[in-house]
């Protein structure tokens, strides 16, 4: 981790801040207002990148959990936990922005549309994962149970993607966009990716430091 510290601590925060400023400027000053949905459609530029970061986070959980189960690698275990917590932040943002977007368009804050339901299921699965990790402490057996949940839970994502076609939901599909909209979505996605990387780094470093402190405490107790 140390070789990434100069970039993660020195460059990444500034890059994230500048990218977010650029994204906000494009959403509110550059991209035209959508003809049918109006101003509220601008939530889309936060909603979709947040969904992609959610998927990225939970795929990292699955990959790191598989590595932990296979090799017993502590770093992979910490990475899975950090990615799950950051993924939950973005998944919560998906649900919040989706509700804000739905209210003026559908007339309700929430409806049991197939894709919305699968996102709620995804949130619940990884909330259970995070809870297990909190309860696990130093118990490796519970950590392994959580790792299995982290791997199985990611199977919800492909189901979520095909939910609209399988069950004829009302959730809008991403169609062809005007160039201004596509560029704005691209910049917003880049900004969210920077934010995801920064948050993941901060949480991973925090968990690593907690491990080091716990190891020093055990060493002090053993030597006393």
N, C-alpha and C positions, 0 to 999 in steps of 0.2 A: 504493500500500500504506500510505502514511503516515497517511491519514485513518482507517484501521481500527486503528491502533496503540493508541489509548487504550482501545478496547473489548477488543481481542484480548489486550493485555498486562495491563489492569487488571481487567476484568470477567470475561472468559471463563474464566480459571483458577479463580476463585472459584465461578462458575456451574457449571463442570464438577465441582468437588469436592462442592458441595452436592447436585447432581443425582445423583452417584454414591452419596453417603450415603443419599439418599432411596430410590434404587433398591435398595440392599442391605437397607435396613430393610424395604421392601415384600416383597422376595424371601424374607427369612428370618423376618420377624415378622408380616407381614400376610396374604399369600396362603396359602390352605389347601394342605395336602399333597395331591397328586393321588392319587385312589383306587386306580388300577391300578398305576402305575409307582412310586409312593412318593416319597421325598425326592429321588432323583436327577433327577426331572422338573424340579426347580428350575433345573437347568442350562439348560433351554429359554429362560429369561428373559435369559440372556447369549448363548446360541447364535444365536437368531433375529435380535436386533438387530445382532450382529456380522456376520451374513450380509448384512443390509440395508446396513450401512456398507461392506462389501466391494463390493457392487454400486454404491453411490454413488461410491466412490473410483474404480472402474474406468470408470464412465460419464464421470466428470470427465476421466480420462485420455484417453478416446476423443474427447470434445469438444475438449479443449485441444490434442490432437495434430492434429485436423483443422484447427483454427485456425492452428497452427504450420505445417502443410504448405501451407495456403492463403495465409497472409499473411507467413510467416517471422517471426512475433511471438516474441521471446525470452521474454517473460513467460509466454505460453501454453506454451512448451516447459518452462520451470521448473515451472509449475503441473502439467503432466502428470507430470513426474518426481516431484514431491512427492506427488501423489495416488496414484501407483503404489506408492510406498514405504509410505504410510499404509494403502492398500488391502491390501497384502501383510501388514501387521501384523494387520489384522482377519481376513483370509482364513486366516492361520495359526491365529488364535484360533477360527475356525469349525471347523477340522479337529481342534484339540485338544479343544474342548468337545464336539464330536460324538463323538469316541472315548470320552471320559469317560462320556457319556450311553449310548453303545452297549454298553459292556462289561456292565453288569448287566442290560440289557434284551435284547440279542441274544446275549450270551454271548461276544462277540469284540470286540476293540478296533477292528477294521476289517473291512469286507466290501465286495466290489466291486459294491455297489448302484449303479444308474445315476446317481442324483443325487450320491452320494458320489464316484463316478468323475469326473463332470463338474466337481465342485469341485476335485478334485485336478488335473484338466486346466487349470482356470482358474488355480490357484496356479502351475502350471508355466509357463504362458504369460507371466504377469506377472513371475515370477522371471527368465525369459529377458529380458523388457523391462528390468528393473532392472539385470541384468548388462550388457546392451548399453549402457545409459546410463552405467554405471560405466566401461566400456571406451572409450566414445566420446570422453570428454574434451571437447576443443574441435572435434572432427571433426563437422562439420554433416551430412555424408553418412550417417554411422552413426546420428546423432540422427534423421534422417529415416527410416531403415530401422526404428528403434525406434518411431517415431510410427506407421508403418503397422502394426506388430505390435500397438501399443496400441489401434488402431481395430479391427483384425480380431479381436483377442482378446475384445472385449466381446460378440461374437456368440455366445459360449459361454453367456452368461447366460440368454437366452430358452430355449435348449436345455435348460439346467439346470432351468428352471422346469417344463417339460413332460415331463421325463425320467420321472417317476413314472408318468404316464399312458401315455406311449409304450412304455415297456419294463417296465411292471408291477413297479416296484421296491418294496422293503419300507420305504423311508423314510417316516416318518409325515407325514400331511398336517395342516395347521392347520385344525381344525374349530371349531365354535362353542364359545366359552369362557364360563365363569362371569364375572360382572362383576368380581369381585376379580382374576381372572387377566388380564382384558383391561386393567384399570387398571394392574396391575403391569407388563405388557408395554409399555404406553404410556409409563410413567415410565422404564423401562429403555431404551427406544428413544430417548427424549429425552436421557437421560444419555449414551448412546453417541454420539448426534449431537453433543453438546457436546464430548465427548472427541475425536471425529473432527475437528471444526472446529479445536480447539486444536492437535492434533498437525499438522494440515495447515498451519496458520499458522506454527508453529514451524519446520517443515521448509522451507516456502516462503521464509521470512525467512532461514534459514540458507543456502539455495542462492543467494538474491539477494545476500547479503553475500559469499559466495564469488566470485560474478561481479564484484562491485565491487572486491574485493581483487585479483583477476586482472587487471582493467582498470588498476588503479593500478600493478601490477607491470609491465605492458607499457608503460605510459606512462613509468615510471621508467627502464626499459631503453632506451626510444627516445630519451630525453633525455640519457642518459649518454654 
